[in-house]
Amino acid sequence: QVQLVESGGGLVQSGGSLRLSCVASGTIFTFSEMGWYRQAPGKQRELVATTRTYGSTSYADSVKGRFTVSRDNAKNTVYLQMDSLKPEDTAVYYCNGQLPSRTYWGRGTQVTVSS
């Protein structure tokens, strides 16, 4: 059974940093794409950043220059380094991983940025 487990969320002041991690287990295959989405209260889930197997990345305009996504294929792990955090970054952050058969989601980790 494939599982994605996030960690690293928490409460931080505006301007601070957090690093999220997501470890995938239960598969011998490498995810073609891994990334992060977020959902704030009352809003739809939105893309934050993704990275493909060989390193290409994409970011939401709202986080460009502040967030960095990376991955360790050997460990089936994806990271999200979040710097210069803003109150509007407050959300539940979900890890996402894509295999040919389907897309998988973690349960999410809360990130709260106080002003």
N, C-alpha and C positions, 0 to 999 in steps of 0.2 A: 504494500500500500504506500503510495507516494504521499509524503507529507512535507510541508514547508513550515518552518517555525521561525518566527521573527523574534528579535530581542534588541534591546538598546534604547527603547523609548523612555520618556520621562518628562519631567517638568524642568524648563530652562528659562532663563530671562532673555528678553529681547536682545539680540546681538550675540547670543551664545551659540554653542555648537553641540551637536549630538551625532553619534555614529550608529546607524542601524545595521544589523546583520540578519541574514536569512539563510538558514541551512536547510537544504533539501535532502531527504532520505527516502529509501524504498525504491530506488531505480538505479540501474547501471548505466543509463543513458545520460548524455549531456543535454541539458535544456538548450534549444536553439535560441531562445531569448529568455532573459530573466530581468525583472525590474520591480519598480515600486509604483504603487498607486496610493491615493489618499482620499479620504472622505470626511468632510467636515459636517457638523450637525446641520441638517436641513438642506444639504447639498448632495449632488451626484458624485459618485466616485470618479476621480480624474487621474490621468496619467501624470506621474512625476518624472520618472526617468527609467530608461531601459538600456540594456546592453546585450548585444548578440555574442555568439560563441567566440568569434575572432576579434572582439574588442570594440566594434562600432557602437556608438552611444547616441541617444537622443534624449532631449530634456523639454519639459514644459517651459514656455517663455518666462513664467513667473519665478522659476528657480535657477535659470541659467546664470552662471557666474557665482552662485552661492552653494549649489549642491554638486556632488560628484558621485557618480555611480561606478562601481567596479565589481569584478567577479573573480573567483578562483575556481576554474573549471575542475581542477583535480579534487576539490572539496565540495563541488556543487553548491557553492556559497556565493551570495551576492551581497554587496555592501552599499550603504548610502551615507556618505559623509555630508552633513548638513551644517553649513556655517552661516554666520550673519542671519540667524533665525529671526523671523518676524511673527507677531501675534497671528497674522493671517495664515501662517504655516500650521497652526493648531488643527489637528485632525487625527484620525486613526489611519495609520500607514499599513498598507497591505503588500506583502510580497507576492509576486506573480512569476510563474514559470511555465514555459510552453514546450511540450513534447509533440511529436507528430500525431499522437493519439488524442490529446486533449490539453486544455489549459488548467493549471492548478493554482490555488490560492492559499495563502496562510490565513490565520485567524485575525491577524492585525496586532499592532502595538500602538498605544496612545502616545502622541507627542503633543505637549502643551507648552506654549510659549507665552510667558507673562510679559505685560508691558511695563 
